[in-house]
């Protein structure tokens, strides 16, 4: 579930996971109205909307931002601010250290949080907070403010599922009553269309596994070396388009290939589509696999297979060392709860 991504904090984090499309990094809240004299005149172009607050983190879009002692916290009127004063529905300016763990939800570290506590922002926040506390859609993500007038607030949000449903809520500011309706999830439909096109263009086969080597024009994934097709597509399971550099050793991926042959221990294939499986990947597991692949324990390790034991909460990989003449394999288990691991040697 996780890959460090460099990002620009001023962009929006729009959930692709649920939408099947991308998750943008930063919600931009637009409160601009039309020409009606009763509309709210104030415009917010760079605010983020807090969706939930935990003991030491806040959820914005589809990213949890950790709040630490190093985080600069203040209100827009320069008063001091603590995390205990933050609530769902608050409008904030947030900056982070520039990296996001691509999990679901993502994880980052906030370096600065400024709460908008002017009168109009507080009124808008109160109405949105009432909606969050009383909506019956279920777990939701990536709530964005589409419009605010003196009479109403329009929100768009998604259910907490890949390719999930998209909704619109209209809040009556007079009494905070609201109506919710399902609307077309354009991103999910577009992702479905792209998937069908890819399937038609690249019908050979698919598999999944961990990246264990990174080449100039390809990857080793488990027991196969793949070179990139000319029209190679990189994305994640949220529908976001990615680039090669966003994949790392240990990343758990789904592979669509045009050709795959095994004339030796390591197969050779042509990679047409690579999907980062953010919902299934655990960042600690990925780092553990990277340590095994790049460390000194084995001379030329490859991952033969991997699996998760949900009941006993461990992740396991079977590793072979291509330079080991004994042909032994190694069953390696990572305890997700304790962060410890053990190795069992399988004699040939």
C-alpha positions in Angstrom: 0.0 0.0 0.0 2.7 2.6 0.0 5.2 4.6 -2.1 6.9 7.9 -1.3 5.7 10.5 -3.8 7.1 14.0 -4.1 4.3 16.4 -4.6 3.3 20.0 -4.7 1.1 20.8 -1.7 -0.9 23.4 -3.5 -2.5 20.9 -5.7 -5.8 19.1 -4.8 -5.9 15.5 -3.5 -9.0 14.2 -5.3 -9.7 10.6 -4.5 -9.1 8.4 -7.4 -9.1 5.4 -5.4 -12.7 5.6 -4.8 -13.3 7.2 -8.1 -11.1 4.8 -9.9 -9.3 7.8 -11.2 -6.8 9.9 -9.4 -6.4 11.2 -6.1 -5.2 14.8 -6.3 -3.0 16.1 -3.5 -4.9 19.1 -2.3 -8.5 20.1 -2.3 -9.0 23.6 -3.6 -12.1 25.1 -2.1 -13.8 27.6 -4.3 -16.4 29.7 -2.7 -16.8 32.1 -5.6 -20.4 33.0 -6.4 -22.3 34.4 -9.3 -23.6 38.0 -9.7 -26.5 37.7 -7.2 -26.3 40.3 -4.5 -27.2 37.7 -1.9 -24.1 35.6 -2.7 -21.1 35.2 -0.4 -18.6 37.7 -1.7 -15.6 36.1 0.0 -13.6 33.8 -2.2 -11.3 31.0 -0.9 -8.9 29.6 -3.6 -6.3 27.8 -1.6 -8.0 26.3 1.4 -8.2 22.6 2.3 -11.2 20.9 3.9 -10.6 18.8 7.0 -12.7 15.6 6.9 -11.7 14.0 10.2 -9.4 14.6 13.1 -7.5 12.0 15.1 -5.2 12.1 18.1 -2.2 13.2 16.1 -3.4 13.5 12.5 -6.0 15.0 10.2 -7.6 13.7 7.1 -7.7 16.0 4.0 -8.8 14.6 0.7 -7.5 11.1 0.9 -4.3 11.8 2.9 -3.7 11.6 6.6 -1.4 14.3 7.7 0.5 13.7 11.0 0.7 16.7 13.3 3.9 16.7 15.5 5.6 19.1 17.8 7.5 20.4 14.7 4.3 21.4 12.9 3.7 25.2 12.9 0.1 25.7 14.1 -1.8 29.0 14.0 -5.1 30.6 13.2 -5.5 33.1 10.4 -5.6 35.9 12.9 -2.2 34.8 14.2 -3.4 33.2 17.4 -1.8 30.0 18.5 -3.6 26.7 17.4 -3.6 23.2 18.8 -4.8 20.0 17.2 -7.6 19.8 19.8 -9.1 22.9 18.3 -9.4 21.4 14.8 -12.7 19.8 13.7 -14.1 18.1 10.7 -15.3 20.8 8.3 -12.6 23.3 9.2 -11.0 25.2 6.3 -7.2 25.3 6.5 -4.0 26.1 4.7 -1.7 23.2 5.0 1.9 22.6 4.0 3.8 19.3 4.2 7.4 18.2 4.0 7.0 17.3 0.3 6.6 13.5 0.4 3.5 11.4 0.7 3.3 7.6 1.4 1.0 6.4 -1.3 -1.2 4.1 0.7 -4.9 4.3 1.1 -5.4 6.8 2.6 -2.1 8.4 1.9 0.2 9.5 4.7 2.2 12.7 5.0 3.7 15.0 7.7 2.3 18.5 8.1 4.8 21.3 8.5 2.3 24.1 8.7 -1.5 24.3 9.4 -3.3 27.6 9.4 -7.0 27.5 10.5 -9.3 30.0 8.8 -11.2 31.5 11.7 -12.8 34.6 10.1 -16.6 34.8 10.5 -17.5 33.6 7.1 -15.2 30.6 7.1 -16.5 29.6 10.5 -20.0 29.7 9.3 -19.2 27.6 6.3 -17.3 25.1 8.4 -20.2 24.8 10.9 -22.6 23.8 8.1 -20.2 21.3 6.6 -19.4 19.8 10.1 -23.1 19.3 10.7 -23.3 17.4 7.3 -20.3 15.2 8.2 -21.8 14.3 11.5 -25.3 13.5 10.2 -24.8 12.2 6.6 -25.9 8.5 6.2 -24.0 7.6 3.0 -21.4 5.8 5.0 -17.6 6.3 5.0 -16.8 9.0 2.5 -13.7 10.7 1.1 -12.4 13.6 -1.0 -15.1 16.0 -0.1 -14.8 19.2 -2.2 -16.8 22.4 -2.0 -18.3 23.2 -5.4 -20.2 26.3 -4.6 -21.2 28.5 -1.7 -23.9 31.2 -1.8 -25.7 33.0 1.0 -28.4 30.3 0.8 -26.6 27.0 0.2 -23.4 25.0 0.0 -22.8 22.4 -2.7 -20.4 19.5 -1.8 -19.1 16.6 -4.0 -17.8 13.5 -2.3 -17.1 9.8 -2.9 -17.8 6.6 -1.0 -14.7 5.0 0.4 -14.2 2.4 -2.3 -12.2 2.0 -5.5 -14.3 3.1 -8.4 -17.0 4.0 -5.9 -20.0 6.1 -6.2 -20.0 9.9 -6.4 -22.5 12.1 -4.6 -23.6 15.7 -4.4 -24.9 17.2 -1.2 -26.8 20.5 -1.1 -26.8 22.1 2.4 -29.4 24.7 3.3 -27.5 27.3 5.3 -30.6 28.5 7.1 -31.1 25.3 9.1 -28.2 23.1 7.9 -30.7 20.5 6.5 -29.3 18.8 3.4 -30.2 16.6 0.4 -27.8 14.0 -1.1 -28.1 12.5 -4.5 -25.8 10.2 -6.5 -24.2 11.8 -9.6 -22.1 10.5 -12.4 -18.6 9.5 -11.5 -16.9 10.7 -14.7 -13.5 9.6 -13.6 -14.6 6.0 -12.9 -16.3 5.8 -16.3 -13.1 7.2 -18.0 -11.0 4.6 -16.1 -13.3 1.8 -17.2 -13.1 3.0 -20.8 -9.2 3.1 -20.6 -9.1 -0.4 -19.1 -11.2 -1.8 -21.9 -9.0 -0.1 -24.5 -5.9 -1.5 -22.8 -7.4 -5.0 -22.7 -8.2 -4.9 -26.4 -4.8 -3.6 -27.3 -2.8 -5.9 -25.0 -4.6 -9.2 -24.7 -1.7 -11.5 -23.9 -1.9 -11.9 -20.1 -1.6 -10.4 -16.6 0.0 -11.2 -13.3 1.1 -9.5 -10.1 4.2 -9.3 -7.9 6.9 -7.2 -6.4 9.5 -5.1 -8.3 12.9 -6.4 -7.4 15.1 -4.7 -10.0 14.8 -1.4 -11.8 16.4 -1.0 -15.3 16.6 1.9 -17.7 13.8 0.5 -19.8 12.1 -2.0 -17.6 11.6 -3.8 -14.3 12.2 -7.2 -12.8 9.0 -8.3 -11.2 9.2 -11.6 -9.3 10.8 -14.1 -11.7 10.6 -12.2 -15.0 12.4 -9.3 -16.6 10.1 -6.9 -18.5 11.0 -4.3 -21.0 8.6 -1.4 -21.7 6.2 -1.5 -24.7 6.3 1.7 -26.7 2.9 2.7 -25.4 3.6 1.6 -21.8 1.1 2.9 -19.3 1.9 3.6 -15.6 -0.9 4.1 -13.1 -2.2 3.1 -9.7 -5.4 1.4 -8.6 -7.0 4.8 -7.9 -6.8 5.6 -11.6 -3.9 8.1 -11.3 -1.4 8.3 -14.1 2.1 7.7 -12.7 5.7 7.9 -14.1 8.4 5.2 -13.9 10.2 7.0 -11.1 7.2 6.6 -8.8 7.8 2.8 -8.6 10.4 1.4 -6.2 12.0 -1.8 -5.3 9.4 -3.7 -3.2 6.4 -2.0 -4.8 3.5 -4.4 -5.2 2.2 -4.1 -8.8 -0.2 -5.6 -11.3 1.3 -6.4 -14.7 -0.3 -6.5 -18.1 2.1 -8.0 -20.7 2.1 -8.5 -24.4 4.6 -11.3 -24.3 6.2 -13.5 -21.7 8.6 -16.4 -22.3 10.6 -18.6 -19.9 13.6 -20.0 -21.7 15.7 -19.7 -18.5 15.1 -19.3 -14.8 14.2 -15.6 -15.3 11.5 -15.0 -17.9 11.5 -12.3 -20.5 8.5 -10.2 -21.3 7.1 -7.0 -22.8 5.3 -4.8 -20.3 2.3 -2.8 -21.6 0.6 -1.7 -18.4 1.9 -1.4 -14.8 -0.5 -0.7 -11.9 0.7 0.2 -8.4 -1.6 -1.6 -6.0 -1.8 1.0 -3.3 -4.7 -0.6 -1.4 -2.9 -3.9 -1.0 0.6 -2.6 -0.3 1.9 -2.0 3.2 4.7 0.5 3.4 6.6 -1.4 6.1 6.4 -4.6 4.0 7.6 -2.7 0.9 10.6 -1.4 2.9 11.3 -4.8 4.3 11.3 -6.4 0.8 13.6 -3.5 -0.5 16.0 -4.3 2.4 16.1 -8.0 1.4 16.6 -7.2 -2.3 19.3 -4.6 -1.8 21.0 -5.9 1.3 24.0 -8.3 1.8 22.0 -11.3 2.9 21.7 -12.8 -0.6 23.9 -12.2 -3.6 21.2 -12.2 -6.3 17.8 -12.6 -4.6 14.5 -12.9 -6.5 10.9 -13.2 -5.2 9.3 -16.4 -6.3 5.9 -15.8 -4.7 4.2 -13.8 -2.0 1.0 -14.0 0.1 -0.8 -12.5 3.1 -2.1 -14.5 6.0 -4.8 -12.2 7.3 -5.8 -14.4 10.2 -2.3 -14.5 11.7 -1.4 -10.9 10.4 1.8 -11.7 8.5 3.1 -11.2 5.0 5.3 -13.9 3.5 7.6 -14.1 0.5 9.6 -17.0 -0.9 13.0 -15.9 -2.0 15.6 -17.7 -4.1 19.3 -16.7 -4.5 20.2 -17.2 -8.2 23.9 -17.3 -7.1 23.3 -20.1 -4.6 24.3 -23.4 -6.0 22.4 -25.3 -3.3 19.1 -24.2 -5.0 17.6 -23.7 -1.5 14.7 -21.3 -1.1 13.9 -19.1 1.9 10.4 -18.6 3.3 10.4 -15.1 4.9 7.6 -14.0 7.1 7.0 -10.4 8.2 4.8 -9.9 11.3 2.7 -6.8 10.4 1.7 -6.1 14.0 5.2 -6.3 15.6 7.4 -5.4 12.6 9.5 -8.5 13.3 10.4 -11.1 10.7 11.7 -14.7 10.5 13.2 -16.9 7.9 12.8 -20.6 7.2 15.2 -22.4 4.9 13.6 -24.9 2.4 16.2 -27.4 1.4 16.2 -28.5 -2.2 
